[in-house]
Amino acid sequence: MNTQESRRGLPLVICAPSGAGKTTLVNRLTAEFSLDFSVSCTTRAPRGAERDGVEYFFLSRETFLERRDRGEFAEWAEVHGNFYGTPLQPVREHLAEGRDMLFDIDVQGAAQLALTLPEARFVFILPPSLEVLEQRLRGRGTDGEDAIRLRLANARKEIMESHWFHALIVNDDLDQAYDELRAFYVASRLHPSLRPRLARAVCG
């Protein structure tokens, strides 16, 4: 009997409105666990010290649309006037090797990913309220008034779509929110879809 057969990697999808604190939670999770970060393609320009192939693959709009039309993305979406997409082939290769992957994408992309990767687990990070979210966005000092209003409008739409996710986490207390995210990830790694032959192996 061999119950140590290779486990498929877990696709872990984390979504949140801008300003909900997702980046902080993701950084803590990847510091504790070995997850491969899914590098997306985007048509937006690099920000600050962002490097091509590290934070994103930066593509022209024309190149992105050509790759999209060839079916090369596991998911894609247009957000704030720019396109974002997850290359499909590298994802399949990583998961087949048993490597867990983290996807930091928006709700539109997550809905598509649910179709292309049915074994994926989805978690949505919420702010305590839209009022708190607005305070956080203004406190960052990086967006103008129009951008803040757009982010808040998008946040309301995204939150109303969160009902189909596997877990909802309110990021009010950061340590509690991380404990909940960590618990969800650890439990998700035990899902039977990642070890489809285990039961048969146990029964001989």
C-alpha angles and dihedrals in degrees: 000000000000115000093163097078114145117281120224115240120261119240104215114192119197121188132177140152116263109278098026093113098252095141093056092050093046091050091053092048094049091046091058101036136040105248126154111230113228107234110215130206119238140178094213121103120261116267123220111318096350113144129210110254093016110066093009143343101247111216135175115251090248094052092047093052092047091053091045092053090051089057095245096139128082085205138349137185143174112238126177090345096309131099123237127184142169116230107236105206098058089048093054091048095050094048092048088056090056095252117144114230131205120212119199100190140134128264094263091055093044091056090054092045090055087065099044096040107031091174091063120117119219129209127179122205114211131192116234088252141339088256091059090045091054090050091052093048092050091045092058090063093207102108135062124231095268092050092049092051090049092049091050092049091049091046092057091051093047094048091052088055094051095091094092095055120107093235137019119203124187110213100212099117107033096209093050091046090052092048089054093047091048092049091050092051095048092048092047091057088066095058112131092231089071093056104032095164098048098095092050090048092053092050092049 
